[in-house]
Amino acid sequence: MREFKFHKLAAVAVTIGFAAWIATGEFSSVGSAQTEAGTPPAEPKKADAIVRTVAVVSPPRVNHARAIRISGQTQADKRAVMTVRAAGIVAELPARKGDHVKAGDLLLKLSAEDKEAAVETAKALLAQRQAEWEAAERLSKGGSLPKLQLESARSALAAASSQLQAAIAELERNEVRAPFDGLVDKIGVELGSSVAQGGQVATILDLDPIIGIGEVSERDLRFIKIGDVADMRLVNGETHRGSLRYISRDASSATRTFPIEIEVPNPDGLIPAGMTAEIVVRAEPADAVVLPRSVVTLSASGDLGIRAVDADNKVTFHPIDLIDDSPTGLVLGGIPPGARVIVAGQDLVVEGETVKPVEADQETIRKLIGEVMGGTQ
């Protein structure tokens, strides 16, 4: 019992001593390296700034015609929907779909026996009045016919002539003739069918030249003019060359674009109307450089352009003007002469940053520049 009290008193004494030591606060040095009193620990040294290495090239400068690309479609140079001017039964239908016709060729004729008879009657009357006039004129010259009767004979002849012309005009109302050289695209009636006055009977197309229609943006309008060379690439892959023949001066209120037309020779009529096409108008040549698409990047403000290195090896940004987009690269304007364009690492640097530029090796230059040049010629 006496031993148990001794251990209990020893435990209480140790606990009190431990509590007193903690209360002093002098325990921070346990298990750690102690610095000099009042001296804060030294901060780690900052690493030196990294100077990035970028590959640069001095791209060749070219004079390249600006390419303005427009989505459009083909259209016939002329298109006429033929109608009849009188009601009747189709008596003749010499034209067929797909026929090539000349201006004035008969396309359709309605049955008109009564009108044909009226023409014959008018011709006979005219012949009679012509004979009466000639006889009256002979008698008048011999002094056997008063002048008043001579004038009456002249009036009768003129009336008969007018009557014949009216009968012929009425007969011609039963005929439909081609207004221009072209292709018969549609026939809407059959032989023997009845047609009402004003009924549509045929459609004529003039496909030479074929017309490419589209709309150019107000931003590109200043670059084009009548007579500029234009290419039309059809949806089937064919490309045909023509020229710009019309530029509207009245913008579409919905899109603020201006309709244009190009004409392309189509002597065989092989290019149809209504086909989807891409129209490329070639404007005046402009000073430009040729670069691959991979060099184009965005500035901090979101502008599209390229990064280059100036004389102090600092990164600069140049907004670009897209002059042409070829299958293998871009033709760009807005890049100053002598600019060293970054072709590798441009997305890892920012404007104003100092870099270490190295000229791209010949293999890279040939790959990035040479192939592009070949694709834009």
C-alpha positions as CSV (number, residue, x, y, z in Angstrom):
1,M,0.0,0.0,0.0
2,R,2.9,2.3,0.8
3,E,4.5,1.4,-2.6
4,F,1.4,2.1,-4.5
5,K,1.2,5.6,-3.0
6,F,4.8,6.3,-4.0
7,H,4.2,5.5,-7.7
8,K,1.1,7.6,-7.7
9,L,2.9,10.6,-6.2
10,A,5.7,10.1,-8.8
11,A,3.2,10.2,-11.7
12,V,1.5,13.3,-10.4
13,A,4.9,15.0,-10.1
14,V,5.9,14.1,-13.7
15,T,2.6,15.4,-15.1
16,I,3.0,18.7,-13.3
17,G,6.5,19.2,-14.5
18,F,5.5,18.4,-18.2
19,A,2.7,20.9,-18.0
20,A,5.1,23.5,-16.7
21,W,7.6,22.9,-19.5
22,I,4.8,23.3,-22.2
23,A,3.7,26.5,-20.6
24,T,7.1,28.0,-21.2
25,G,6.8,27.6,-25.0
26,E,10.4,26.6,-25.4
27,F,9.9,23.4,-27.4
28,S,10.1,24.6,-31.1
29,S,13.7,23.4,-31.4
30,V,12.9,19.8,-30.7
31,G,13.4,17.7,-33.8
32,S,14.2,20.7,-36.1
33,A,17.2,22.7,-37.2
34,Q,17.5,25.9,-35.2
35,T,18.2,29.2,-36.8
36,E,19.9,32.2,-35.2
37,A,17.6,34.1,-32.8
38,G,15.5,36.6,-34.6
39,T,16.7,35.6,-38.1
40,P,14.0,34.3,-40.5
41,P,14.9,31.3,-42.6
42,A,16.5,32.1,-46.0
43,E,14.1,32.0,-49.0
44,P,14.9,29.6,-51.8
45,K,16.6,31.2,-54.8
46,K,14.3,31.8,-57.9
47,A,15.2,30.0,-61.1
48,D,16.5,32.1,-63.9
49,A,13.9,33.1,-66.6
50,I,13.6,30.6,-69.4
51,V,14.4,31.9,-72.9
52,R,12.5,29.8,-75.4
53,T,13.9,28.8,-78.7
54,V,11.7,29.2,-81.8
55,A,12.2,28.4,-85.5
56,V,11.8,31.3,-87.9
57,V,11.8,31.8,-91.6
58,S,11.8,34.8,-93.9
59,P,9.0,33.9,-96.3
60,P,9.3,34.8,-100.0
61,R,7.2,37.7,-101.3
62,V,4.9,37.2,-104.2
63,N,2.4,39.2,-106.3
64,H,-0.8,37.1,-106.1
65,A,-4.3,37.9,-107.4
66,R,-6.7,38.2,-104.5
67,A,-9.2,35.3,-104.5
68,I,-12.7,36.2,-103.4
69,R,-14.7,33.0,-102.8
70,I,-18.5,33.0,-103.1
71,S,-21.0,30.2,-102.8
72,G,-23.5,30.3,-105.7
73,Q,-25.1,28.3,-108.5
74,T,-25.4,28.2,-112.3
75,Q,-28.2,29.9,-114.2
76,A,-29.2,30.1,-117.8
77,D,-28.3,33.4,-119.6
78,K,-31.9,33.6,-120.9
79,R,-35.0,31.7,-119.8
80,A,-38.5,32.1,-121.3
81,V,-41.7,30.4,-120.4
82,M,-43.8,30.3,-123.6
83,T,-47.6,30.8,-123.5
84,V,-50.4,30.8,-126.1
85,R,-52.2,34.0,-126.9
86,A,-55.4,32.3,-127.9
87,A,-57.4,29.3,-126.8
88,G,-57.5,26.2,-129.0
89,I,-56.5,22.6,-129.8
90,V,-52.9,21.7,-130.4
91,A,-52.6,20.9,-134.1
92,E,-48.8,20.9,-134.6
93,L,-46.1,20.2,-132.0
94,P,-42.8,20.1,-134.0
95,A,-40.6,20.8,-130.9
96,R,-39.5,18.1,-128.4
97,K,-37.8,18.3,-125.1
98,G,-34.0,18.6,-125.5
99,D,-34.2,20.1,-129.1
100,H,-32.0,23.0,-130.0
101,V,-34.0,25.7,-131.8
102,K,-33.2,28.9,-133.6
103,A,-35.0,32.2,-133.0
104,G,-38.3,32.1,-134.9
105,D,-38.6,28.3,-135.1
106,L,-42.2,27.0,-134.7
107,L,-42.7,25.3,-131.3
108,L,-46.5,24.8,-131.4
109,K,-49.5,25.6,-133.6
110,L,-53.2,25.6,-132.6
111,S,-56.0,24.5,-135.0
112,A,-57.3,27.6,-136.7
113,E,-59.2,26.7,-139.9
114,D,-61.5,29.8,-139.6
115,K,-58.6,32.1,-139.2
116,E,-56.7,30.6,-142.2
117,A,-59.9,31.1,-144.2
118,A,-60.1,34.7,-143.1
119,V,-56.6,35.3,-144.3
120,E,-57.4,33.8,-147.7
121,T,-60.5,36.0,-148.0
122,A,-58.5,39.1,-147.0
123,K,-55.9,38.3,-149.7
124,A,-58.6,37.9,-152.4
125,L,-60.2,41.2,-151.4
126,L,-56.8,42.9,-151.4
127,A,-56.2,41.6,-154.9
128,Q,-59.5,43.0,-156.1
129,R,-59.0,46.4,-154.5
130,Q,-55.5,46.5,-156.1
131,A,-57.0,45.9,-159.5
132,E,-59.7,48.5,-159.0
133,W,-57.0,51.0,-157.9
134,E,-54.9,50.4,-160.9
135,A,-57.9,50.8,-163.3
136,A,-59.0,54.0,-161.5
137,E,-55.5,55.4,-161.8
138,R,-55.4,54.7,-165.6
139,L,-58.8,56.3,-166.1
140,S,-57.8,59.3,-163.9
141,K,-54.7,59.9,-166.0
142,G,-56.8,59.9,-169.2
143,G,-59.2,62.4,-167.7
144,S,-62.2,59.9,-167.7
145,L,-62.4,59.5,-163.9
146,P,-63.1,62.2,-161.4
147,K,-60.4,62.7,-158.8
148,L,-62.8,61.9,-156.0
149,Q,-63.4,58.4,-157.3
150,L,-59.6,57.9,-157.5
151,E,-59.3,58.8,-153.9
152,S,-62.1,56.4,-153.0
153,A,-60.3,53.5,-154.8
154,R,-57.1,54.4,-152.9
155,S,-58.9,54.2,-149.6
156,A,-60.5,50.9,-150.4
157,L,-57.1,49.5,-151.3
158,A,-55.6,50.7,-148.0
159,A,-58.6,49.2,-146.0
160,A,-58.1,45.8,-147.7
161,S,-54.4,45.8,-146.9
162,S,-55.2,46.6,-143.2
163,Q,-57.8,43.8,-143.2
164,L,-55.2,41.3,-144.5
165,Q,-52.6,42.3,-141.9
166,A,-55.2,42.0,-139.1
167,A,-56.2,38.5,-140.4
168,I,-52.5,37.4,-140.5
169,A,-51.9,38.7,-137.0
170,E,-54.9,36.9,-135.7
171,L,-53.7,33.7,-137.3
172,E,-50.2,34.1,-135.8
173,R,-51.8,34.2,-132.4
174,N,-52.3,30.5,-132.8
175,E,-48.5,29.9,-133.2
176,V,-45.8,29.8,-130.6
177,R,-42.3,30.5,-131.9
178,A,-38.8,30.5,-130.2
179,P,-37.8,34.0,-129.1
180,F,-34.1,33.2,-129.2
181,D,-31.6,30.5,-130.0
182,G,-31.8,27.9,-127.2
183,L,-32.7,24.6,-125.8
184,V,-36.3,23.3,-125.3
185,D,-36.2,22.3,-121.7
186,K,-39.9,21.6,-121.1
187,I,-43.0,20.9,-123.1
188,G,-46.2,21.2,-121.1
189,V,-48.9,20.0,-123.7
190,E,-49.5,17.1,-126.0
191,L,-50.7,16.9,-129.6
192,G,-54.5,17.2,-129.7
193,S,-54.8,18.6,-126.2
194,S,-56.9,21.7,-125.4
195,V,-55.1,24.9,-124.3
196,A,-56.6,27.9,-122.6
197,Q,-55.5,31.4,-123.5
198,G,-52.4,32.2,-121.6
199,G,-51.6,28.6,-120.8
200,Q,-47.9,27.7,-120.5
201,V,-46.7,25.3,-123.2
202,A,-42.9,25.3,-123.3
203,T,-39.7,26.5,-121.5
204,I,-36.7,27.7,-123.6
205,L,-33.2,28.1,-122.1
206,D,-30.2,29.8,-123.5
207,L,-27.2,28.1,-121.9
208,D,-24.4,29.8,-123.8
209,P,-22.9,31.5,-121.9
210,I,-23.8,29.8,-118.6
211,I,-24.1,32.3,-115.7
212,G,-22.7,31.8,-112.2
213,I,-24.6,33.9,-109.6
214,G,-23.6,34.6,-106.1
215,E,-23.3,37.4,-103.5
216,V,-20.2,39.2,-102.4
217,S,-19.7,40.8,-99.0
218,E,-19.6,44.5,-98.5
219,R,-16.0,44.1,-97.2
220,D,-14.8,42.5,-100.5
221,L,-16.8,44.7,-102.8
222,R,-14.0,47.2,-103.1
223,F,-11.6,44.6,-104.5
224,I,-13.6,43.6,-107.6
225,K,-14.7,45.2,-110.9
226,I,-16.4,44.3,-114.2
227,G,-14.2,42.2,-116.4
228,D,-12.2,40.5,-113.6
229,V,-11.2,36.9,-114.3
230,A,-13.4,34.4,-112.4
231,D,-13.4,30.6,-111.9
232,M,-16.4,28.5,-111.3
233,R,-15.9,25.2,-109.7
234,L,-19.0,22.9,-109.9
235,V,-20.1,20.4,-107.3
236,N,-18.9,17.6,-109.6
237,G,-15.4,18.9,-109.5
238,E,-15.2,20.5,-112.9
239,T,-13.7,24.0,-113.1
240,H,-14.5,26.5,-115.8
241,R,-13.1,30.0,-116.3
242,G,-15.1,33.1,-117.2
243,S,-15.3,36.8,-116.4
244,L,-17.3,39.0,-114.0
245,R,-20.1,40.8,-116.0
246,Y,-22.4,42.3,-113.4
247,I,-22.1,43.8,-109.9
248,S,-25.3,45.0,-108.2
249,R,-25.2,48.3,-106.5
250,D,-28.2,47.4,-104.2
251,A,-27.3,45.3,-101.2
252,S,-29.6,42.7,-99.9
253,S,-31.4,44.1,-96.8
254,A,-31.1,40.8,-94.9
255,T,-27.5,39.9,-95.5
256,R,-25.9,43.2,-96.6
257,T,-24.3,41.4,-99.6
258,F,-24.3,42.4,-103.3
259,P,-25.4,40.0,-106.1
260,I,-22.9,39.4,-108.8
261,E,-22.9,37.4,-112.1
262,I,-20.0,35.8,-114.0
263,E,-20.4,34.4,-117.5
264,V,-18.6,31.2,-118.7
265,P,-18.6,30.0,-122.3
266,N,-20.8,26.9,-122.7
267,P,-21.0,26.3,-126.5
268,D,-22.0,22.6,-126.1
269,G,-24.5,23.3,-123.3
270,L,-22.8,20.7,-121.1
271,I,-23.0,22.9,-118.0
272,P,-26.6,22.8,-116.7
273,A,-28.5,25.5,-115.0
274,G,-29.2,25.2,-111.2
275,M,-26.0,23.4,-110.3
276,T,-24.2,24.3,-107.0
277,A,-20.9,26.1,-107.7
278,E,-18.1,27.9,-105.9
279,I,-17.2,31.2,-107.6
280,V,-13.7,32.5,-107.2
281,V,-13.2,36.1,-108.5
282,R,-9.6,37.0,-109.1
283,A,-9.0,40.6,-108.2
284,E,-5.9,42.8,-108.7
285,P,-2.6,41.2,-107.6
286,A,-1.4,42.2,-104.2
287,D,2.0,41.9,-102.3
288,A,1.8,38.9,-100.1
289,V,3.8,36.0,-98.5
290,V,3.1,32.3,-98.7
291,L,2.8,30.3,-95.5
292,P,1.3,27.0,-94.2
293,R,-1.9,27.1,-92.2
294,S,0.0,25.9,-89.1
295,V,1.7,29.3,-88.5
296,V,-1.6,31.2,-88.1
297,T,-2.5,31.9,-84.5
298,L,-4.6,34.2,-82.3
299,S,-3.4,37.2,-80.4
300,A,-4.3,37.9,-76.8
301,S,-7.3,40.0,-78.0
302,G,-8.5,37.3,-80.4
303,D,-7.2,38.7,-83.7
304,L,-6.1,36.2,-86.4
305,G,-2.5,36.6,-87.4
306,I,1.1,35.4,-87.2
307,R,3.9,35.9,-84.6
308,A,7.3,37.1,-85.7
309,V,10.6,38.1,-84.2
310,D,11.9,41.6,-84.5
311,A,15.5,42.9,-84.5
312,D,15.7,42.7,-80.7
313,N,14.6,39.1,-80.7
314,K,11.2,40.1,-79.2
315,V,8.0,38.5,-80.3
316,T,5.7,40.7,-82.3
317,F,2.2,40.0,-83.7
318,H,0.9,40.9,-87.1
319,P,-2.8,40.7,-88.1
320,I,-3.2,39.1,-91.5
321,D,-5.2,39.7,-94.6
322,L,-6.2,36.5,-96.3
323,I,-5.6,36.9,-100.0
324,D,-6.0,33.3,-101.1
325,D,-6.6,29.9,-99.6
326,S,-5.0,27.2,-101.7
327,P,-5.2,23.4,-101.1
328,T,-1.7,23.4,-99.6
329,G,-1.4,26.8,-97.8
330,L,-2.3,30.4,-97.3
331,V,-1.4,33.5,-99.3
332,L,-1.3,36.3,-96.7
333,G,-1.1,40.1,-96.8
334,G,-0.3,42.5,-94.0
335,I,3.1,41.0,-93.1
336,P,5.8,43.7,-93.3
337,P,8.9,43.1,-95.4
338,G,11.8,41.4,-93.7
339,A,9.6,39.8,-91.0
340,R,11.0,36.6,-89.5
341,V,7.9,34.5,-89.1
342,I,7.8,32.0,-86.3
343,V,7.0,28.6,-87.8
344,A,7.6,26.4,-84.7
345,G,6.8,27.4,-81.1
346,Q,4.5,30.4,-82.0
347,D,1.8,29.2,-79.6
348,L,4.2,28.9,-76.7
349,V,5.3,32.6,-76.6
350,V,3.5,35.9,-76.2
351,E,4.0,39.4,-77.6
352,G,7.0,41.2,-76.1
353,E,8.7,38.1,-74.9
354,T,12.4,37.7,-75.7
355,V,13.2,34.5,-77.5
356,K,16.1,32.7,-79.1
357,P,15.3,32.5,-82.9
358,V,17.0,29.9,-85.0
359,E,16.6,29.7,-88.8
360,A,14.5,26.7,-89.8
361,D,16.5,24.0,-91.5
362,Q,16.3,23.6,-95.2
363,E,14.1,20.5,-94.9
364,T,11.6,22.4,-92.9
365,I,11.7,25.4,-95.2
366,R,11.2,23.2,-98.2
367,K,8.3,21.4,-96.5
368,L,6.6,24.5,-95.1
369,I,7.3,27.0,-97.9
370,G,8.3,25.2,-101.0
371,E,5.3,22.9,-101.2
372,V,3.0,25.9,-100.5
373,M,4.6,27.8,-103.4
374,G,4.0,24.9,-105.7
375,G,0.4,24.8,-104.7
376,T,-0.4,28.5,-105.4
377,Q,1.2,28.9,-108.8
